[in-house]
Amino acid sequence: MKIVYLDNNATTQAAPEVMEAMLPYFHDLYGNPSSMHSFGGQVARKLREAREQVATLIGALPDEIIFTSCGTESDNAAIRSALATHPERRHIVTSRVEHPAIKSLCANLAGQGYRVTELPVDKNGLLDMEQLESSLTPDTAVVSLMWANNETGVIFPVEKAAALAHERGIPFHTDAVQSTGKIPINVKKSAIDMLSISGHKLHAPKGIGVLYVRKGTKFSPFLIGGHQEKGRRGGTENTPSIIGLGKACELAARHMETENKAVKRLRDKLETALLDGIPQSRVNGDLFQRLPNTTNISFEFVEGEAILLLMNEYGICASSGSACTSGSLQPSHVLRAMGVPFTMAHGSIRFSLSIYNNEEEIDFVIEKLPPIIERLRGMSPYWTSVAQACVSA
Amino acid sequence: MWEYTEKVREHFLNPRNVGEVENPDGVAEVGSIACGDALKLSFKLDENKRIKEAKFKTFGCASAIASSSALTELIKGMTLEEAMKVSNQDIAAYLGGLPQEKMHCSVMGKEALEKAIENYQGAPAKETGAQIICECFGVTDREIERAVRENNLTTVEEVTNYTKAGGGCGNCHDAIRQIIERVRAEAKPAVRPKLTTIQKIRMIEEALEREIRPSLKHDGGDIELIDVVGNRVLVATRGACAVCKASDITLKHFVEAKLRELVSPDLIIEEVAP
């Protein structure tokens, strides 16, 4: 069966160019970049190139790039470093809609005596900047806000938020895992101190991440070991993946326009057709402050897991914010923070596209999904009463 | 992704008996949209008071739909008395098992069935005196007690898997733990898990050694376990017992009574030639 992959916020396919760039470094050029011989040294040179490629994509200096194992490690390293370098401060500011890498970490730190402020969002998933401002205190050790939300694609004004923190001498971190490669990022022009990237969200392999740390920002390493990454992250470098990520960043810069025009056009086509073709459906999240590849649509009175499994029968891959898919019995914390009613939250489906999707695939989903929703609504005890209410009205 | 059995998948993709029975004899609705799943069950009886037709409407995940479909298939042709005995394990077993985290789907089926039968019998649909323990999912102490009793649950996590109670804010975890302790304390003599023959033999040997032999030996007698066949416990008497005329009475009134109390109420003692 042909796979129609619309789950790119979960993970992406490694680009063929990325694979090609990586391959020699598994078997032929397997030297350790820290070695004194030129066999290892040639790999070190390649790593420098990758570091430059990553730095270029986000407007950073190569020295400001630390390679890690994943986005979660980058997030942990950033928050723990801010706390370690400001030991007298005991307050963390974040939002209610963060990825678990930040959310669970903050909950864990709250258990250790830190005070955590989780800023609310409005019904469109947007942040109240005044509330952010009033939450900042001299005791605040770090502000961590995601650049773009993984479930809804909603973009936070992190540059403005970073400026507010910076004015008060508070380190600012952003989880940019979803935005990197999809929208332009220029850290040089912002007051962002730390920024997390995950390779597998932008067509590099899994198991490679980046933490950007602005020059001059105090840093305390998370993994202590060898002198790799200038002593900021111990552990032998994952050379093939770093080289792959460098390539992926180079490609992302090149594809940025496609992402924002062609991918956005396909996303909009899918969204419009589904909203038109399926009654009682709506988009979750702000329509404008949003990544070009993501749409999160709720189909009222049906349950997300059931939708996903019926789409799975056609090879269509997507995600849901329903309780049954979260493993926690409650629908997604992002949708709940936005106040999405239960009738909608359980039936939410996230479609996330990439440059590898095409028109034909989108047409296929537009054709297959409406009957799936109709079929599940036909089984739903709630839909009957709604339909009856509509007829009698 | 959940590891569903082929049977779950099949009943989800081709659910049986979807809809509502016309002029039903019994009907019930359980669950809620806030909880993420809900089931409306209706049935009709034939002239012999057997379930002629059963239909469902379900809002929920694949296992909720498959469990509802399985339930309607299971109860067709049953008398209400028989249907009352259908347990959530029967529903799960019909589907070749459900993931632990999805067992609440089978419990929802059982609840709907019971309420629909009560609805037919004109019994009060609302539980009286039940107290809400889990505010997030509106689960009562009665429902938790019952799930613990019928499924031999021992941890809060298991209770959450079977009833959803405790799956939200987590404030009720202590209350759930207390219910588990209370039910398990009560349940020890009343509800016993089905024993395998090996378990039975071990428990019988232990009971003989600790509770029975010392008394017999006091009178110069002894007893030996020869075999266990189903619930028949085959023993041979030794020493004074072997020649005692009252040994039949001792076996029935003392040994069998003790074993029934300590091992299983269905055991029957039989004396065999050594």
Interface residues (C-beta under 8 A of the other chain):
Chain A: F301 V302 E303 G304 E305 A306 L309 L310 E313 S322 A323 C324 G327 S328 L329 Q330 P331 F342 T343 H346 G378 M379 S380 P381 Y382 W383 T384
Chain B: W2 F12 L13 P15 V18 E20 E29 I33 A34 G36 D37 A38 L39 K40 K57 T58 F59 G60 C61 A62 A64 I65 E101 C136 F137 T160 K164 G167 G168
